[in-house]
């Protein structure tokens, strides 16, 4: 499932994004790169949720800026 989602984002990057005309992402990394990294790091379900949340925040009223994919929290064993 992860490969399919990443392939869809790559298709968007290559076939759709160049023709959108003038609009570019306000965030670093771009929303599509964020989506790929989130899916790779967290899997299809949580990665897609993070990507969707990011896309919803990318609007004319947001300030944008640096917004990296969160780090995975390691599961620690109790001592």
PDB file of N, CA, C and O in Angstrom:
ATOM      1  N   UNK A   1       0.817  -1.192   0.000  1.00  0.00           N
ATOM      2  CA  UNK A   1       0.000   0.000   0.000  1.00  0.00           C
ATOM      3  C   UNK A   1       0.863   1.260   0.000  1.00  0.00           C
ATOM      4  O   UNK A   1       0.542   2.237  -0.677  1.00  0.00           O
ATOM      5  N   UNK A   2       1.970   1.235   0.768  1.00  0.00           N
ATOM      6  CA  UNK A   2       2.853   2.395   0.815  1.00  0.00           C
ATOM      7  C   UNK A   2       3.371   2.735  -0.578  1.00  0.00           C
ATOM      8  O   UNK A   2       3.410   3.904  -0.963  1.00  0.00           O
ATOM      9  N   UNK A   3       3.766   1.723  -1.325  1.00  0.00           N
ATOM     10  CA  UNK A   3       4.314   1.957  -2.673  1.00  0.00           C
ATOM     11  C   UNK A   3       3.279   2.586  -3.603  1.00  0.00           C
ATOM     12  O   UNK A   3       3.613   3.446  -4.419  1.00  0.00           O
ATOM     13  N   UNK A   4       2.048   2.164  -3.481  1.00  0.00           N
ATOM     14  CA  UNK A   4       0.991   2.717  -4.332  1.00  0.00           C
ATOM     15  C   UNK A   4       0.772   4.197  -4.008  1.00  0.00           C
ATOM     16  O   UNK A   4       0.677   5.028  -4.911  1.00  0.00           O
ATOM     17  N   UNK A   5       0.694   4.519  -2.726  1.00  0.00           N
ATOM     18  CA  UNK A   5       0.489   5.915  -2.330  1.00  0.00           C
ATOM     19  C   UNK A   5       1.652   6.801  -2.759  1.00  0.00           C
ATOM     20  O   UNK A   5       1.445   7.911  -3.250  1.00  0.00           O
ATOM     21  N   UNK A   6       2.873   6.310  -2.574  1.00  0.00           N
ATOM     22  CA  UNK A   6       4.050   7.082  -2.980  1.00  0.00           C
ATOM     23  C   UNK A   6       4.063   7.263  -4.495  1.00  0.00           C
ATOM     24  O   UNK A   6       4.415   8.334  -4.989  1.00  0.00           O
ATOM     25  N   UNK A   7       3.679   6.221  -5.235  1.00  0.00           N
ATOM     26  CA  UNK A   7       3.612   6.327  -6.697  1.00  0.00           C
ATOM     27  C   UNK A   7       2.581   7.370  -7.124  1.00  0.00           C
ATOM     28  O   UNK A   7       2.806   8.098  -8.091  1.00  0.00           O
ATOM     29  N   UNK A   8       1.469   7.448  -6.424  1.00  0.00           N
ATOM     30  CA  UNK A   8       0.458   8.463  -6.740  1.00  0.00           C
ATOM     31  C   UNK A   8       0.983   9.877  -6.498  1.00  0.00           C
ATOM     32  O   UNK A   8       0.723  10.786  -7.286  1.00  0.00           O
ATOM     33  N   UNK A   9       1.716  10.052  -5.417  1.00  0.00           N
ATOM     34  CA  UNK A   9       2.291  11.377  -5.135  1.00  0.00           C
ATOM     35  C   UNK A   9       3.342  11.720  -6.188  1.00  0.00           C
ATOM     36  O   UNK A   9       3.393  12.852  -6.669  1.00  0.00           O
ATOM     37  N   UNK A  10       4.176  10.754  -6.544  1.00  0.00           N
ATOM     38  CA  UNK A  10       5.185  10.995  -7.586  1.00  0.00           C
ATOM     39  C   UNK A  10       4.519  11.349  -8.917  1.00  0.00           C
ATOM     40  O   UNK A  10       4.994  12.231  -9.633  1.00  0.00           O
ATOM     41  N   UNK A  11       3.431  10.671  -9.248  1.00  0.00           N
ATOM     42  CA  UNK A  11       2.688  10.993 -10.464  1.00  0.00           C
ATOM     43  C   UNK A  11       2.208  12.441 -10.410  1.00  0.00           C
ATOM     44  O   UNK A  11       2.324  13.177 -11.390  1.00  0.00           O
ATOM     45  N   UNK A  12       1.675  12.839  -9.270  1.00  0.00           N
ATOM     46  CA  UNK A  12       1.244  14.227  -9.095  1.00  0.00           C
ATOM     47  C   UNK A  12       2.421  15.179  -9.315  1.00  0.00           C
ATOM     48  O   UNK A  12       2.280  16.186 -10.009  1.00  0.00           O
ATOM     49  N   UNK A  13       3.579  14.869  -8.729  1.00  0.00           N
ATOM     50  CA  UNK A  13       4.745  15.741  -8.853  1.00  0.00           C
ATOM     51  C   UNK A  13       5.186  15.903 -10.304  1.00  0.00           C
ATOM     52  O   UNK A  13       5.571  16.995 -10.723  1.00  0.00           O
ATOM     53  N   UNK A  14       5.129  14.822 -11.063  1.00  0.00           N
ATOM     54  CA  UNK A  14       5.637  14.851 -12.440  1.00  0.00           C
ATOM     55  C   UNK A  14       4.601  15.283 -13.477  1.00  0.00           C
ATOM     56  O   UNK A  14       4.933  15.975 -14.439  1.00  0.00           O
ATOM     57  N   UNK A  15       3.355  14.877 -13.282  1.00  0.00           N
ATOM     58  CA  UNK A  15       2.356  15.078 -14.338  1.00  0.00           C
ATOM     59  C   UNK A  15       1.371  16.219 -14.076  1.00  0.00           C
ATOM     60  O   UNK A  15       0.801  16.763 -15.023  1.00  0.00           O
ATOM     61  N   UNK A  16       1.162  16.586 -12.827  1.00  0.00           N
ATOM     62  CA  UNK A  16       0.153  17.597 -12.526  1.00  0.00           C
ATOM     63  C   UNK A  16       0.769  18.889 -12.001  1.00  0.00           C
ATOM     64  O   UNK A  16       0.449  19.974 -12.488  1.00  0.00           O
ATOM     65  N   UNK A  17       1.629  18.781 -11.037  1.00  0.00           N
ATOM     66  CA  UNK A  17       2.197  19.953 -10.372  1.00  0.00           C
ATOM     67  C   UNK A  17       2.871  20.948 -11.321  1.00  0.00           C
ATOM     68  O   UNK A  17       2.693  22.153 -11.148  1.00  0.00           O
ATOM     69  N   UNK A  18       3.637  20.491 -12.314  1.00  0.00           N
ATOM     70  CA  UNK A  18       4.284  21.468 -13.202  1.00  0.00           C
ATOM     71  C   UNK A  18       3.306  22.330 -14.001  1.00  0.00           C
ATOM     72  O   UNK A  18       3.674  23.402 -14.482  1.00  0.00           O
ATOM     73  N   UNK A  19       2.073  21.869 -14.143  1.00  0.00           N
ATOM     74  CA  UNK A  19       1.101  22.583 -14.964  1.00  0.00           C
ATOM     75  C   UNK A  19       0.081  23.375 -14.138  1.00  0.00           C
ATOM     76  O   UNK A  19      -0.884  23.902 -14.693  1.00  0.00           O
ATOM     77  N   UNK A  20       0.283  23.463 -12.833  1.00  0.00           N
ATOM     78  CA  UNK A  20      -0.661  24.192 -11.988  1.00  0.00           C
ATOM     79  C   UNK A  20      -0.569  25.698 -12.191  1.00  0.00           C
ATOM     80  O   UNK A  20      -1.534  26.411 -11.913  1.00  0.00           O
ATOM     81  N   UNK A  21       0.539  26.188 -12.656  1.00  0.00           N
ATOM     82  CA  UNK A  21       0.670  27.596 -12.992  1.00  0.00           C
ATOM     83  C   UNK A  21       0.759  28.547 -11.822  1.00  0.00           C
ATOM     84  O   UNK A  21      -0.258  28.991 -11.291  1.00  0.00           O
ATOM     85  N   UNK A  22       1.972  28.855 -11.425  1.00  0.00           N
ATOM     86  CA  UNK A  22       2.201  29.904 -10.456  1.00  0.00           C
ATOM     87  C   UNK A  22       2.014  29.552  -8.999  1.00  0.00           C
ATOM     88  O   UNK A  22       2.566  30.237  -8.137  1.00  0.00           O
ATOM     89  N   UNK A  23       1.271  28.527  -8.690  1.00  0.00           N
ATOM     90  CA  UNK A  23       1.085  28.207  -7.279  1.00  0.00           C
ATOM     91  C   UNK A  23       2.194  27.270  -6.812  1.00  0.00           C
ATOM     92  O   UNK A  23       2.509  26.271  -7.459  1.00  0.00           O
ATOM     93  N   UNK A  24       2.768  27.619  -5.682  1.00  0.00           N
ATOM     94  CA  UNK A  24       3.784  26.743  -5.113  1.00  0.00           C
ATOM     95  C   UNK A  24       3.535  26.651  -3.618  1.00  0.00           C
ATOM     96  O   UNK A  24       2.888  27.514  -3.025  1.00  0.00           O
ATOM     97  N   UNK A  25       4.045  25.622  -3.037  1.00  0.00           N
ATOM     98  CA  UNK A  25       3.812  25.347  -1.627  1.00  0.00           C
ATOM     99  C   UNK A  25       4.502  26.394  -0.756  1.00  0.00           C
ATOM    100  O   UNK A  25       5.618  26.823  -1.048  1.00  0.00           O
ATOM    101  N   UNK A  26       3.823  26.797   0.315  1.00  0.00           N
ATOM    102  CA  UNK A  26       4.374  27.784   1.245  1.00  0.00           C
ATOM    103  C   UNK A  26       5.288  27.143   2.282  1.00  0.00           C
ATOM    104  O   UNK A  26       5.980  27.831   3.033  1.00  0.00           O
ATOM    105  N   UNK A  27       5.278  25.826   2.308  1.00  0.00           N
ATOM    106  CA  UNK A  27       6.036  25.107   3.328  1.00  0.00           C
ATOM    107  C   UNK A  27       7.310  24.488   2.766  1.00  0.00           C
ATOM    108  O   UNK A  27       7.429  24.244   1.565  1.00  0.00           O
ATOM    109  N   UNK A  28       8.243  24.246   3.649  1.00  0.00           N
ATOM    110  CA  UNK A  28       9.459  23.498   3.339  1.00  0.00           C
ATOM    111  C   UNK A  28       9.488  22.326   4.299  1.00  0.00           C
ATOM    112  O   UNK A  28       9.436  22.550   5.508  1.00  0.00           O
ATOM    113  N   UNK A  29       9.568  21.098   3.833  1.00  0.00           N
ATOM    114  CA  UNK A  29       9.515  20.635   2.454  1.00  0.00           C
ATOM    115  C   UNK A  29       8.118  20.828   1.856  1.00  0.00           C
ATOM    116  O   UNK A  29       7.146  21.060   2.575  1.00  0.00           O
ATOM    117  N   UNK A  30       8.043  20.727   0.537  1.00  0.00           N
ATOM    118  CA  UNK A  30       6.748  20.895  -0.122  1.00  0.00           C
ATOM    119  C   UNK A  30       5.763  19.849   0.391  1.00  0.00           C
ATOM    120  O   UNK A  30       6.170  18.831   0.950  1.00  0.00           O
ATOM    121  N   UNK A  31       4.492  20.092   0.203  1.00  0.00           N
ATOM    122  CA  UNK A  31       3.471  19.171   0.699  1.00  0.00           C
ATOM    123  C   UNK A  31       3.617  17.776   0.091  1.00  0.00           C
ATOM    124  O   UNK A  31       3.413  16.775   0.778  1.00  0.00           O
ATOM    125  N   UNK A  32       3.967  17.706  -1.185  1.00  0.00           N
ATOM    126  CA  UNK A  32       4.115  16.387  -1.805  1.00  0.00           C
ATOM    127  C   UNK A  32       5.343  15.652  -1.258  1.00  0.00           C
ATOM    128  O   UNK A  32       5.285  14.443  -1.030  1.00  0.00           O
ATOM    129  N   UNK A  33       6.447  16.363  -1.046  1.00  0.00           N
ATOM    130  CA  UNK A  33       7.616  15.720  -0.442  1.00  0.00           C
ATOM    131  C   UNK A  33       7.338  15.329   1.006  1.00  0.00           C
ATOM    132  O   UNK A  33       7.798  14.286   1.472  1.00  0.00           O
ATOM    133  N   UNK A  34       6.590  16.159   1.709  1.00  0.00           N
ATOM    134  CA  UNK A  34       6.169  15.850   3.078  1.00  0.00           C
ATOM    135  C   UNK A  34       5.353  14.559   3.087  1.00  0.00           C
ATOM    136  O   UNK A  34       5.565  13.690   3.933  1.00  0.00           O
ATOM    137  N   UNK A  35       4.420  14.437   2.143  1.00  0.00           N
ATOM    138  CA  UNK A  35       3.569  13.252   2.071  1.00  0.00           C
ATOM    139  C   UNK A  35       4.396  11.989   1.852  1.00  0.00           C
ATOM    140  O   UNK A  35       4.165  10.972   2.506  1.00  0.00           O
ATOM    141  N   UNK A  36       5.355  12.051   0.940  1.00  0.00           N
ATOM    142  CA  UNK A  36       6.195  10.883   0.679  1.00  0.00           C
ATOM    143  C   UNK A  36       6.982  10.504   1.925  1.00  0.00           C
ATOM    144  O   UNK A  36       7.029   9.332   2.297  1.00  0.00           O
ATOM    145  N   UNK A  37       7.592  11.479   2.565  1.00  0.00           N
ATOM    146  CA  UNK A  37       8.391  11.189   3.762  1.00  0.00           C
ATOM    147  C   UNK A  37       7.521  10.661   4.903  1.00  0.00           C
ATOM    148  O   UNK A  37       7.928   9.742   5.615  1.00  0.00           O
ATOM    149  N   UNK A  38       6.335  11.230   5.083  1.00  0.00           N
ATOM    150  CA  UNK A  38       5.436  10.776   6.144  1.00  0.00           C
ATOM    151  C   UNK A  38       4.978   9.340   5.911  1.00  0.00           C
ATOM    152  O   UNK A  38       4.923   8.546   6.850  1.00  0.00           O
ATOM    153  N   UNK A  39       4.652   9.006   4.676  1.00  0.00           N
ATOM    154  CA  UNK A  39       4.224   7.641   4.354  1.00  0.00           C
ATOM    155  C   UNK A  39       5.377   6.664   4.546  1.00  0.00           C
ATOM    156  O   UNK A  39       5.176   5.567   5.067  1.00  0.00           O
ATOM    157  N   UNK A  40       6.582   7.047   4.133  1.00  0.00           N
ATOM    158  CA  UNK A  40       7.733   6.178   4.331  1.00  0.00           C
ATOM    159  C   UNK A  40       8.029   5.971   5.821  1.00  0.00           C
ATOM    160  O   UNK A  40       8.363   4.864   6.243  1.00  0.00           O
ATOM    161  N   UNK A  41       7.909   7.021   6.599  1.00  0.00           N
ATOM    162  CA  UNK A  41       8.269   6.955   8.011  1.00  0.00           C
ATOM    163  C   UNK A  41       7.201   6.291   8.879  1.00  0.00           C
ATOM    164  O   UNK A  41       7.530   5.531   9.790  1.00  0.00           O
ATOM    165  N   UNK A  42       5.915   6.573   8.604  1.00  0.00           N
ATOM    166  CA  UNK A  42       4.847   6.123   9.489  1.00  0.00           C
ATOM    167  C   UNK A  42       3.925   5.066   8.892  1.00  0.00           C
ATOM    168  O   UNK A  42       3.071   4.530   9.596  1.00  0.00           O
ATOM    169  N   UNK A  43       4.082   4.759   7.611  1.00  0.00           N
ATOM    170  CA  UNK A  43       3.201   3.787   6.990  1.00  0.00           C
ATOM    171  C   UNK A  43       2.042   4.465   6.273  1.00  0.00           C
ATOM    172  O   UNK A  43       1.877   5.684   6.331  1.00  0.00           O
ATOM    173  N   UNK A  44       1.252   3.654   5.602  1.00  0.00           N
ATOM    174  CA  UNK A  44       0.190   4.168   4.732  1.00  0.00           C
ATOM    175  C   UNK A  44      -0.889   4.930   5.500  1.00  0.00           C
ATOM    176  O   UNK A  44      -1.288   6.014   5.074  1.00  0.00           O
ATOM    177  N   UNK A  45      -1.363   4.395   6.612  1.00  0.00           N
ATOM    178  CA  UNK A  45      -2.493   5.018   7.311  1.00  0.00           C
ATOM    179  C   UNK A  45      -2.084   6.319   8.011  1.00  0.00           C
ATOM    180  O   UNK A  45      -2.616   7.384   7.701  1.00  0.00           O
ATOM    181  N   UNK A  46      -1.147   6.232   8.946  1.00  0.00           N
ATOM    182  CA  UNK A  46      -0.763   7.432   9.698  1.00  0.00           C
ATOM    183  C   UNK A  46      -0.054   8.444   8.794  1.00  0.00           C
ATOM    184  O   UNK A  46      -0.256   9.649   8.941  1.00  0.00           O
ATOM    185  N   UNK A  47       0.776   7.964   7.857  1.00  0.00           N
ATOM    186  CA  UNK A  47       1.452   8.865   6.928  1.00  0.00           C
ATOM    187  C   UNK A  47       0.476   9.634   6.067  1.00  0.00           C
ATOM    188  O   UNK A  47       0.672  10.823   5.818  1.00  0.00           O
ATOM    189  N   UNK A  48      -0.582   8.967   5.606  1.00  0.00           N
ATOM    190  CA  UNK A  48      -1.617   9.645   4.804  1.00  0.00           C
ATOM    191  C   UNK A  48      -2.376  10.659   5.642  1.00  0.00           C
ATOM    192  O   UNK A  48      -2.717  11.738   5.158  1.00  0.00           O
ATOM    193  N   UNK A  49      -2.643  10.320   6.896  1.00  0.00           N
ATOM    194  CA  UNK A  49      -3.321  11.253   7.793  1.00  0.00           C
ATOM    195  C   UNK A  49      -2.471  12.510   7.997  1.00  0.00           C
ATOM    196  O   UNK A  49      -2.987  13.625   7.923  1.00  0.00           O
ATOM    197  N   UNK A  50      -1.169  12.334   8.252  1.00  0.00           N
ATOM    198  CA  UNK A  50      -0.273  13.481   8.431  1.00  0.00           C
ATOM    199  C   UNK A  50      -0.213  14.328   7.158  1.00  0.00           C
ATOM    200  O   UNK A  50      -0.220  15.557   7.227  1.00  0.00           O
ATOM    201  N   UNK A  51      -0.154  13.671   6.002  1.00  0.00           N
ATOM    202  CA  UNK A  51      -0.092  14.394   4.726  1.00  0.00           C
ATOM    203  C   UNK A  51      -1.380  15.182   4.490  1.00  0.00           C
ATOM    204  O   UNK A  51      -1.333  16.333   4.056  1.00  0.00           O
ATOM    205  N   UNK A  52      -2.510  14.576   4.770  1.00  0.00           N
ATOM    206  CA  UNK A  52      -3.786  15.267   4.587  1.00  0.00           C
ATOM    207  C   UNK A  52      -3.883  16.471   5.523  1.00  0.00           C
ATOM    208  O   UNK A  52      -4.337  17.541   5.116  1.00  0.00           O
ATOM    209  N   UNK A  53      -3.459  16.299   6.771  1.00  0.00           N
ATOM    210  CA  UNK A  53      -3.475  17.402   7.730  1.00  0.00           C
ATOM    211  C   UNK A  53      -2.585  18.542   7.242  1.00  0.00           C
ATOM    212  O   UNK A  53      -2.942  19.712   7.380  1.00  0.00           O
ATOM    213  N   UNK A  54      -1.438  18.208   6.676  1.00  0.00           N
ATOM    214  CA  UNK A  54      -0.526  19.226   6.144  1.00  0.00           C
ATOM    215  C   UNK A  54      -1.155  19.952   4.959  1.00  0.00           C
ATOM    216  O   UNK A  54      -1.082  21.178   4.872  1.00  0.00           O
ATOM    217  N   UNK A  55      -1.768  19.207   4.051  1.00  0.00           N
ATOM    218  CA  UNK A  55      -2.395  19.818   2.874  1.00  0.00           C
ATOM    219  C   UNK A  55      -3.517  20.763   3.290  1.00  0.00           C
ATOM    220  O   UNK A  55      -3.692  21.824   2.689  1.00  0.00           O
ATOM    221  N   UNK A  56      -4.269  20.388   4.303  1.00  0.00           N
ATOM    222  CA  UNK A  56      -5.338  21.258   4.788  1.00  0.00           C
ATOM    223  C   UNK A  56      -4.802  22.543   5.416  1.00  0.00           C
ATOM    224  O   UNK A  56      -5.474  23.574   5.388  1.00  0.00           O
ATOM    225  N   UNK A  57      -3.592  22.485   5.983  1.00  0.00           N
ATOM    226  CA  UNK A  57      -2.985  23.680   6.568  1.00  0.00           C
ATOM    227  C   UNK A  57      -2.331  24.566   5.519  1.00  0.00           C
ATOM    228  O   UNK A  57      -2.048  25.732   5.793  1.00  0.00           O
ATOM    229  N   UNK A  58      -2.085  24.040   4.327  1.00  0.00           N
ATOM    230  CA  UNK A  58      -1.430  24.806   3.257  1.00  0.00           C
ATOM    231  C   UNK A  58      -2.505  25.590   2.500  1.00  0.00           C
ATOM    232  O   UNK A  58      -3.110  25.085   1.555  1.00  0.00           O
ATOM    233  N   UNK A  59      -2.725  26.812   2.926  1.00  0.00           N
ATOM    234  CA  UNK A  59      -3.763  27.643   2.328  1.00  0.00           C
ATOM    235  C   UNK A  59      -3.281  29.092   2.315  1.00  0.00           C
ATOM    236  O   UNK A  59      -2.253  29.406   2.915  1.00  0.00           O
ATOM    237  N   UNK A  60      -4.004  29.967   1.645  1.00  0.00           N
ATOM    238  CA  UNK A  60      -3.562  31.367   1.544  1.00  0.00           C
ATOM    239  C   UNK A  60      -3.434  32.094   2.880  1.00  0.00           C
ATOM    240  O   UNK A  60      -2.757  33.119   2.955  1.00  0.00           O
ATOM    241  N   UNK A  61      -4.064  31.590   3.925  1.00  0.00           N
ATOM    242  CA  UNK A  61      -4.043  32.258   5.222  1.00  0.00           C
ATOM    243  C   UNK A  61      -2.944  31.761   6.147  1.00  0.00           C
ATOM    244  O   UNK A  61      -2.724  32.341   7.210  1.00  0.00           O
ATOM    245  N   UNK A  62      -2.244  30.688   5.758  1.00  0.00           N
ATOM    246  CA  UNK A  62      -1.172  30.153   6.613  1.00  0.00           C
ATOM    247  C   UNK A  62       0.118  30.921   6.357  1.00  0.00           C
ATOM    248  O   UNK A  62       0.326  31.478   5.280  1.00  0.00           O
ATOM    249  N   UNK A  63       0.962  30.938   7.354  1.00  0.00           N
ATOM    250  CA  UNK A  63       2.232  31.657   7.214  1.00  0.00           C
ATOM    251  C   UNK A  63       3.291  30.803   6.528  1.00  0.00           C
ATOM    252  O   UNK A  63       4.283  31.335   6.029  1.00  0.00           O
ATOM    253  N   UNK A  64       3.096  29.481   6.495  1.00  0.00           N
ATOM    254  CA  UNK A  64       4.065  28.602   5.853  1.00  0.00           C
ATOM    255  C   UNK A  64       5.324  28.475   6.673  1.00  0.00           C
ATOM    256  O   UNK A  64       5.296  28.628   7.895  1.00  0.00           O
ATOM    257  N   UNK A  65       6.445  28.191   6.000  1.00  0.00           N
ATOM    258  CA  UNK A  65       7.720  28.063   6.690  1.00  0.00           C
ATOM    259  C   UNK A  65       8.178  26.626   6.774  1.00  0.00           C
ATOM    260  O   UNK A  65       7.677  25.746   6.074  1.00  0.00           O
ATOM    261  N   UNK A  66       9.141  26.409   7.648  1.00  0.00           N
ATOM    262  CA  UNK A  66       9.727  25.075   7.815  1.00  0.00           C
ATOM    263  C   UNK A  66       8.812  24.226   8.688  1.00  0.00           C
ATOM    264  O   UNK A  66       8.494  24.602   9.816  1.00  0.00           O
ATOM    265  N   UNK A  67       8.391  23.078   8.160  1.00  0.00           N
ATOM    266  CA  UNK A  67       7.472  22.187   8.858  1.00  0.00           C
ATOM    267  C   UNK A  67       7.837  20.745   8.517  1.00  0.00           C
ATOM    268  O   UNK A  67       7.232  20.151   7.625  1.00  0.00           O
ATOM    269  N   UNK A  68       8.820  20.178   9.215  1.00  0.00           N
ATOM    270  CA  UNK A  68       9.265  18.828   8.877  1.00  0.00           C
ATOM    271  C   UNK A  68       8.286  17.758   9.361  1.00  0.00           C
ATOM    272  O   UNK A  68       7.428  18.014  10.206  1.00  0.00           O
ATOM    273  N   UNK A  69       8.433  16.565   8.808  1.00  0.00           N
ATOM    274  CA  UNK A  69       7.677  15.409   9.273  1.00  0.00           C
ATOM    275  C   UNK A  69       8.166  15.095  10.687  1.00  0.00           C
ATOM    276  O   UNK A  69       9.373  15.090  10.930  1.00  0.00           O
ATOM    277  N   UNK A  70       7.252  14.833  11.622  1.00  0.00           N
ATOM    278  CA  UNK A  70       7.703  14.533  12.982  1.00  0.00           C
ATOM    279  C   UNK A  70       8.533  13.251  13.034  1.00  0.00           C
ATOM    280  O   UNK A  70       8.379  12.358  12.201  1.00  0.00           O
ATOM    281  N   UNK A  71       9.398  13.183  14.014  1.00  0.00           N
ATOM    282  CA  UNK A  71      10.203  11.980  14.216  1.00  0.00           C
ATOM    283  C   UNK A  71       9.324  10.885  14.805  1.00  0.00           C
ATOM    284  O   UNK A  71       8.356  11.161  15.513  1.00  0.00           O
ATOM    285  N   UNK A  72       9.674   9.647  14.505  1.00  0.00           N
ATOM    286  CA  UNK A  72       8.987   8.518  15.134  1.00  0.00           C
ATOM    287  C   UNK A  72       9.414   8.444  16.577  1.00  0.00           C
ATOM    288  O   UNK A  72      10.598   8.562  16.889  1.00  0.00           O
ATOM    289  N   UNK A  73       8.466   8.250  17.448  1.00  0.00           N
ATOM    290  CA  UNK A  73       8.792   8.076  18.851  1.00  0.00           C
ATOM    291  C   UNK A  73       9.191   6.624  19.070  1.00  0.00           C
ATOM    292  O   UNK A  73       8.470   5.702  18.687  1.00  0.00           O
ATOM    293  N   UNK A  74      10.345   6.438  19.691  1.00  0.00           N
ATOM    294  CA  UNK A  74      10.802   5.069  19.938  1.00  0.00           C
ATOM    295  C   UNK A  74      10.069   4.510  21.148  1.00  0.00           C
ATOM    296  O   UNK A  74       9.786   5.217  22.114  1.00  0.00           O
ATOM    297  N   UNK A  75       9.777   3.238  21.064  1.00  0.00           N
ATOM    298  CA  UNK A  75       9.106   2.570  22.175  1.00  0.00           C
ATOM    299  C   UNK A  75      10.173   2.108  23.158  1.00  0.00           C
ATOM    300  O   UNK A  75      11.009   1.262  22.841  1.00  0.00           O
ATOM    301  N   UNK A  76      10.129   2.670  24.332  1.00  0.00           N
ATOM    302  CA  UNK A  76      11.109   2.304  25.344  1.00  0.00           C
ATOM    303  C   UNK A  76      10.535   1.228  26.244  1.00  0.00           C
ATOM    304  O   UNK A  76       9.347   1.232  26.567  1.00  0.00           O
ATOM    305  N   UNK A  77      11.384   0.322  26.635  1.00  0.00           N
ATOM    306  CA  UNK A  77      10.945  -0.704  27.568  1.00  0.00           C
ATOM    307  C   UNK A  77      11.094  -0.168  28.989  1.00  0.00           C
ATOM    308  O   UNK A  77      12.067   0.519  29.298  1.00  0.00           O
ATOM    309  N   UNK A  78      10.130  -0.482  29.850  1.00  0.00           N
ATOM    310  CA  UNK A  78      10.225   0.014  31.226  1.00  0.00           C
ATOM    311  C   UNK A  78      11.417  -0.589  31.947  1.00  0.00           C
ATOM    312  O   UNK A  78      11.773  -1.747  31.731  1.00  0.00           O
ATOM    313  N   UNK A  79      12.022   0.207  32.798  1.00  0.00           N
ATOM    314  CA  UNK A  79      13.208  -0.288  33.520  1.00  0.00           C
ATOM    315  C   UNK A  79      12.858  -0.716  34.891  1.00  0.00           C
ATOM    316  O   UNK A  79      13.728  -1.159  35.641  1.00  0.00           O
TER     317      UNK A  79
END
